[in-house]
Amino acid sequence: MFKAELQGKLVYGDKAEYLIYMNDDKVFNLSLLLDRIYYAPKTYHLHIKIMDGCKTLFNEDGGLYLAPIAKGFYSYHICSNDLESCLFENTDKELTFLIESKTLNEADYGQFVKTKLLP
């Protein structure tokens, strides 16, 4: 099972990806994780909790799916709650993410993390 507790600044990147800039000069690509879970052949189960300090912004446990939000536009949902809108509305904030998924295993963590390029 994949489990991660991440803290950092949520950024909506130039390639329309949600990135978590962590304090240890690493960047976690949340969009890549969501895509891998959604397109997984066996299960698309995800438990994700997003917190801003002690305030819970999103807390759902269920199947990850894409739902239409406008003609030609789709958004990730869990249990009919719009995950992507929550992410978009909270960009540029320091957040805590608790993520669990049976779709991926513990060894898959590294594929979503890149070291930040220092200026």
C-alpha positions in Angstrom: 0.0 0.0 0.0 1.2 3.5 -0.8 1.1 5.9 2.1 2.5 9.4 2.2 2.3 12.4 4.5 3.4 15.5 2.6 3.7 19.1 3.7 4.5 21.9 1.4 3.2 24.7 -0.9 0.7 23.6 -3.4 1.4 25.1 -6.9 -0.5 24.8 -10.1 2.4 24.4 -12.6 3.0 25.6 -16.1 2.0 22.2 -17.5 -1.4 22.2 -15.7 -0.1 19.9 -12.9 -0.5 20.2 -9.2 2.9 20.2 -7.5 3.7 20.1 -3.8 7.0 22.1 -3.1 8.2 20.4 0.0 10.7 22.0 2.5 13.5 19.6 1.6 14.0 21.0 -1.9 11.8 18.3 -3.4 8.7 18.5 -5.6 6.0 16.0 -5.4 3.9 15.7 -8.6 0.3 15.1 -7.3 -1.2 15.2 -10.7 1.0 12.3 -11.8 0.0 10.3 -8.8 -3.7 10.9 -9.5 -3.3 9.9 -13.1 -1.5 6.7 -12.2 -4.3 5.8 -9.7 -7.1 6.7 -12.2 -5.6 4.7 -15.1 -4.5 1.7 -12.9 -5.9 -1.6 -14.3 -7.0 -3.2 -11.1 -8.2 -0.6 -8.6 -8.7 3.2 -8.5 -9.2 3.5 -4.7 -7.8 6.6 -3.0 -8.0 8.0 0.5 -6.8 11.7 0.6 -7.0 14.2 3.4 -6.0 17.8 2.7 -5.5 20.2 5.7 -4.6 23.8 6.1 -3.2 23.9 9.6 -5.9 22.3 11.7 -8.7 23.0 9.2 -9.7 20.0 7.0 -10.3 21.1 3.4 -11.0 17.7 1.9 -11.3 14.2 3.4 -12.6 11.3 1.2 -12.0 7.6 0.9 -13.3 5.9 -2.3 -13.0 5.5 -6.0 -11.2 8.2 -8.0 -13.1 9.2 -11.2 -13.3 12.0 -13.7 -16.6 13.8 -13.9 -17.6 16.5 -16.5 -17.6 20.0 -15.1 -18.2 21.8 -18.4 -18.2 20.8 -22.1 -14.9 19.1 -22.8 -13.6 19.7 -19.2 -13.3 17.0 -16.5 -12.3 17.1 -12.9 -11.2 14.4 -10.5 -13.8 13.4 -7.9 -14.0 11.0 -5.0 -17.5 10.0 -3.6 -19.1 12.8 -5.7 -16.8 15.5 -4.1 -14.7 17.6 -6.4 -11.1 17.0 -5.5 -9.6 19.1 -8.3 -11.7 22.2 -7.4 -10.4 21.9 -3.8 -6.9 21.8 -5.1 -7.3 24.7 -7.5 -8.9 26.9 -4.8 -6.1 26.2 -2.4 -3.0 26.8 -4.6 -0.2 28.9 -3.3 -0.9 27.7 0.3 1.1 25.6 2.7 -0.9 22.4 3.1 -0.6 19.0 4.6 -1.6 15.9 2.5 -2.3 12.5 3.9 -2.5 10.0 1.0 -3.2 6.3 1.0 -3.8 4.0 -2.0 -3.9 0.3 -2.5 -3.3 0.9 -6.2 0.4 1.6 -5.8 2.9 0.1 -3.4 5.4 1.7 -1.1 8.3 1.5 -3.6 6.4 3.7 -6.1 7.0 6.9 -4.0 10.1 8.0 -5.8 8.6 8.3 -9.3 6.5 11.3 -8.1 9.3 13.2 -6.5 11.9 15.4 -8.2 14.6 17.6 -6.7 14.0 21.3 -7.2 16.4 23.1 -9.6 18.1 25.8 -7.5 18.5 29.2 -9.2 
